[in-house]
Amino acid sequence: MFIDQVSISVKAGDGGDGCCSFRREKHIALGGPDGGDGGRGGDLILEVDSSLTTLIDLRYKKLYQAENGKQGKGNQMTGRSGKSLTIRLPPGTLIKNEETGELLVDLKEPGQQFVVAKGGNYGQGNARFKTSTNRAPKKFGKGKPGEAYQLFLELKLLADVGIIGFPNAGKSTLISRISNARPKVAGYPFTTLVPNLGIVRLEEGESFVAADIPGLIEGAHIGKGLGHQFLRHIERTKLLLHLVDFSDVECENILDRYQKLQIELNAFSESLFEKPQILVATKMDDPQSIKNLEKLTESLTQMNLLVFTISSVTGEGVDKLLWKIKECLAAEKVDDDAEF
C-alpha cells in the first residue's frame, strides 16, 4: 500500500531525577551527601532509509516515545540515560509541525538524520549541592521533560524524470520496459493507482530515476481522478515526459488532450508547468498513429515542441528517447530541436 501522508505524535524521554542520599557505612561517621545525578532522556531521531518508498509503517502507530532517563542512586551513581528512538523514513519526506505548519526539515539524503525532539536534561543529586555552609543538603534536582510535538509527514518522491499523461497513454508500459519497475499494465484506464519509481540504467555508471504518475484527467488540480493526490510527487523532478496516445482515430483529440494536461499542470503549480518537457508520441506500432503523426507534424512544429515517437511494445525509438533524457538531465534544460 502506498501511503504518502501521515500525522504522528513524538515525545522525547524525560530526564531522570537526582538522588537524595547520604553515605552510611560502618566506622565512617558523617559520610555526607552522595546522591548521584539522574540520566538524560532519550532523543527522538528521524533518519532517511533509502530502501523505503512509502510511509505505511507509520500509518497505524500514532505515538512514538523515546525512553526516559533513570533516577540517580546513592554512592554518587548516575542514572542510566534513556535510549534514543530512531524513526526511519523514505527519502523525500517533508517534516512539518502540524500545529504551526512550520517546515522543520526536508529529508533527502540517504542516512540523513534530524533530532526532531530533544530529551529532557537530568536532575542533579544532592551531592552537587554540598557547600562549606551546608554540609548535609537534602536538595536535589528534578529531571526536565522531553520535547513533544505533533508532526505532519508528507512524502514527495525523489525522481529525475516524471512520466505524465492521460489514462492509457502508455506510461506503465514505458517504465516497465526501461526500468526495474513492474507496474500493472492493462488495456483499461487507471490500472496504475500509485506512483511507481524505476531506476533506468543506460550503461555502466549512467542511470536516472523515473516516476510513473497515475493517469491524470481534466480537473485533476481540483481533485478529480487521482491527479491531485499525486501531482506533488513530480514537483521535485528535473524533466517531464508527457506521453500522448497517437493511436486515437479522432486526430483532433490528440493535441486537445495535450493542451488540457498542460492547463492542469499550470493550475496545480506554475513552477511545475514551467519544468522542461518532452512530448512523447506513444503506440507508434499502430498504423493509425503514423497517419495521425503525418497530419499533426505541421501543428507540432508550430508549437515548437520537443517531440519523440516511440513504441514501448516493439522498442522503436525508446533508446533514442533515453539518451535524449540523459542529455537533458546533464544540461538541466531541453533544446527546441524536434525529432520526428
Buried (B, 14 or more C-beta within 10 A) or exposed (E): EBBBEBEBBBBBBBBBBBBBBBBEEEEEEEEEBBBBBBBBBBBBBBBBBEEBBBBBBBEEEEEBBBBBBBBBBBEBBBBBBBBBBBBBBBBBBBBBBBEEEEEBBBBBEEEBBBBBBBBBBBBBBBBBBBEEEEEEBEBBBBBBBBBEBBBBBBBBBBBBBBBBBBBBBBBBBBBBBBBEBEBEBEEEEEBBBBBBBBEBBBEEEEEBBBBBBBBBBBBBBEEEBBBBBBBBBBBBBBBBBBBBBBBBEEBEBBBEBBEBBEBBBBBBBEEBBEBBBBBBBBBBBBEBBBBBBEEBEEEBEEBEBBBBBBBBBEEEBBEEBBEBBBEBBEEEEBEEEBEE
